[in-house]
Amino acid sequence: MNHFTFSWGTNHIAVRGLLRTLGHDLAVPPRISPAIAERGIACAHPFLCFSGKLVLGQLAAQLEDGERRLAFMSSLGPEACRCADTSDYLQSLFSDYGGFSAHRLGGGNFAGALVNLRSHFGPQVRRRQCFKAYAVFYGKVDLLYKVDKRCTRLRCLSSVPEQVRELEREALERVDRASGPFALWRVSRWFDRAAARLPLREEPPSLRIGIVGGEHILSELDSIMAVIKGMAERGILLDWRSGFRMLARSTEKTLAPLKDRCRQYLQEAPSTSEIFSCAHALDFVSEGYDGLLHIYAFGCMPQTALKPILQRIAKGAGVPLLSLSIGDRFAEEGLEGRLEAFIDLLDARKSQGVLT
Amino acid sequence: MVNTGSSGTRIGIARSILHYEFDGAIARFLEALGIDVVLSPPTNQEIFQAGKRVVIDELCFPIKIFVGHVAYLAERDVDRILVPVVVGHENNHVFPCHPRSRLADIVRALDVCDSKRLLAPAFRFDRDGLSAEGFRAIATELGASERACNEAREEVRRHIGDHPSSSEGAQDGPTLGLVGHPYVVDDPWANNHVIRRLERLGCRVVTNPETVQIGYAPEGTGLHFALAARTVTLARAFDRDPMIDGIVFLLPFNCGPDGDIARHLTETAAKPMLTLVLDELQSSAGMITRLEAFIDLLQRAPVAAGGRNA
């Protein structure tokens, strides 16, 4: 039986790996495009965050193509934003499509994940199957993150960025095809060797920019982040430490040191999205990055509440901060213009010897 | 009052989001401890502008009002300004929206007042409202004994449910259920005096159904956000109540959780429902026209609308 889902960048590959382990498959979500954004804007409430509108646009397009069985990965933990309410909301929104059903995968722990899988696929799902499905899912999440990070870094450092793009494309195909933990390990080794063979530029990066923001936007790759990551090929080293992987992988244990780092700025912070962005911004500042880029969806509550706090961090450290709120009127040209102005500012500061 | 002697400490409380949300419980607690509480005045244009000047545009309308109240208190003779940090439900499944849980951090980041003046105890909540630990933290911070704290909490509990549930409007006109977050329903400036305007149009306005105890953060809706759960529960109770002819939903600008449920409520309510988006550009003329049109609709088609005359 086929399923469909929305995509935060490449995360659908991990969801598909989970479903295939259970004998099912997943349709490839449509790429984020202006048409998809318009489709989402048309069916969403104006106050829904822009990420939510992109998600709805992807879902509506697939429903129109005849897909009916939505499987989505979401938890109900304190890190969840309004997407935690997604299931009932989607049922109400897409009730006109006969046969539409929305099923949450994932859960706060193994037992919760098993309950969700059984509610979706039936009581025949065994514990062992659940374990293997999640081993594949998390293995793919980790490998997809590694490929994305390493390739973005190589687009800055390598003298042949077109080969980096080709490597990334092939790596994603291999991750998608890998059917178990051992196959994933082999893909990981192949990727490491292929990446190590790429020739590097002689000159160091001209600037280092740390990126923080909403996980959905940071994981998006087709439009917004394609423009942002395009900066890498101009010799700018981009770094981000959040995204879908952090959401999927976070536990109270891994969050504790981040919460501790943010204590001065976030009192009793329950939400991981804010903790990631705040802690990583503090890291980038302490590591001497030339600038901070805060990118988030308009209407994203955690990131909007965090914006004045990031401004305070940047001001205190004397590091330029560009906050990019991506909303309904988003255009790639406008985004490029703002980024160029920001890069010019950072270049000027650096060439004039302004300490950052 | 438990402790009639004044401690000499003056604590400012913003007459805004959390004060309305928890029905003045913290102010009542402090007064019972003998603390001199300075409540900021009802919201007005000057207070709102003070908040708007410093708060980023994208944050919701009530946050701007709240920060305006804190800015007002920062200019007054108060020793501390109390901005509670509301963390989440005791069940760890229901939470306040992110900006509301970050009020103290936002106030600090915006330098609205000296951080040392800020008193920001963490609270959790349950169906009945704020739970004990935050009250204990305040009492400890202010040097009050455990006994005084318990007695003051008892004083708070005695007043739960004191809130008036309906207006004194005309008895022969339509009866309307008003849903929305307490800090817009109970703040006349924020809601552009909607209750008064409806009363002038001959309506009786009910803000809490007398037959059903809604409580704070009702469980069982499956929703993640406490006040969205309350809004849905309240709207459904009004929808079932045969005495209610129509529902008016107050939606503050850029409120994510209630924006998400607005369409669901409109589509699933059997009774006519009017959604009014409240923002800083609100026009009285526009609001009056919409209210008049809604009342006309109720009076002309009660049978089709499913009202009490149906």
Interface residues (C-beta under 8 A of the other chain):
Chain A: H45 P46 F47 L48 C49 L76 P78 A80 C81 R82 A84 D85 D88 Y89 S92 L93 Y265 L266 Q267 E268 P270 S271 E274 F298 G299 M301 P302 T304 A305 L306 K307 P308 I309 Q311 R312 S325
Chain B: V55 I56 E58 L59 V85 V87 G88 N92 H93 F95 C97 H98 P99 S101 R102 A104 D105 I106 R108 A109 L110 A120 A122 G222 L223 H224 F225 A228 L251 F253 N254 C255 G256 P257 D258 G259 D260 I261 A262 R263 H264 E267 T268
